[in-house]
Amino acid sequence: MKFHLAINLERMDDATSITQVRDHTLDMVKMADKAGFEIAWAAEHHGLEMTIAPNPFQLMTWWADHTDNIRMGCGVANAAYWHPINLAGEAAMVDVLSGGRLELGLGSGAYQREFDRMKPGLAQPDSYKYLQEMLPLVQDLWKGDVQHDGEYWQFPAATSCPKPLQEKVPVWVAARSPITFDYAVENDCNIMCWPLTLPMSEAEKYRAQLDESIAKAGGWNGTFALMRHTAVYDNDADRTTSVDAVRNVLGKFGNVMMKKGEVVNGFPENVPLEQLDGNARVDPAMLEENLMLGTPDQVIAKLKQYEALGVDAFIYYASMGLDMDVQKRSMNLFINEVMPEFA
C-alpha cells in the first residue's frame, strides 16, 4: 500500500494567523516527502477559511519548490469553475516547474453553497457533465492545437502553453456515484474516494462499484485510493483533542454541505451537533471506529482492512481542525510506527 497526504491551509477562527497556517502546511508536506509519501494533494475551494485553496496549482508549485520526490496532486480541480485552456496551461506549468511530478485530479465539486457563488444556476449533481467534457479536452490541448465546439465550451484552434514534461500525466477522478466510476474506468483514470464519516461498508460499496465498472469495461490498470480523516495518538490527551477537533470541524462541514447556518467573513458557523446525521454524523465512538483515528496498532489494523479490500493507496487527510502540534505528533507516529508495517 502507498501513502498520500491531503492537507489544507486551514483556519478555524481568526486567532490563528495565515502565516502560521502557511508554514505548518509546508512543514507537513516536507515531512511526507522525507518519509516516502507518494503524493501531496491540494484541494480547490472558495470563500472558506477552513479550506483556503482558491487555486490548487499555486499550492502545488510552492510545495514542489521545497520538496524533492513527492508528487504534486491536484485533489481536485472543479471542472465547472475553469476554462479548459486555462486549466490545461496551469496544470502543465506545475509539471514543468516540478520536474514532471504532476498528478491531475478533476472532480465535480461538493458544496452547493460554493456553486451558488462560483457557478450560479448549476446544481452540484449536474456538474459531472462539465468534468466529462473537460477531461479529454485538456489531454488533447496538451498534444497540440484543438478547435472545440462543445456543450459548455467553444473556442477556435488553440493549445496548451506550456506542455507537460511527462509524456502521460496521471489523471485522477473523485468518484462516488456509479456513473463517475464508469467514466473514470472507461477513460483510464485513477480513482480517489472519500467515505466521509461513514463506516467500512461505504468503502466496500465503492469497491463494488469499481469492480462493476471494470467488468463492464473489460479491464482497468488504474490506482484506487481512499481518503480518511487521520489522527494517530498514544495518549489520552491527544485522543480527546483529536475526537473533539473532528466533531468541531464536522459542525462547520455540515453548514456548508447542507446550507445550514451562516458563513461570516469566510468562517462557517457550527451546525448544532444534534442536527447532523448521514455523512456528517458525530458520535465519538462512531468516529473512532470509522475514521483513521487510533493508536498505531489500531491504525495498522484498519489499514490492513483497506488493503484487503483492494485499496492501492491510502490518503492521510490531516486537516480536521486539529492543533498543529498534535497534527505533527500524529504524523510522526504514522511515519515511524505505522508505515514500516507496509514497507
Secondary structure, DSSP 4 states (H G I P E B T S, - for coil): -EEEEE--B--SSTTS-HHHHHHHHHHHHHHHHHHT-SEEEE--B-S-TTSBBS-HHHHHHHHHHT-SS-EEEEEEEEGGGS-HHHHHHHHHHHHHHTTS-EEEEEE--S-HHHHHHHSTT--GGGTHHHHHHHHHHHHHHTTS-EEEE-SS-EEEEE--SS--SSSS--EEEE--SHHHHHHHHHTT-EEEE--TT--HHHHHHHHHHHHHHHHHHT-----EEEEEEEEE-SSHHHHHHHHHHHHHHHHHHHHHHHT-S-EETTEEPPPPGGG--GGG---HHHHHHHSEEE-HHHHHHHHHHHHHHT--EEEEE--SS--HHHHHHHHHHIIIIIGGGG-
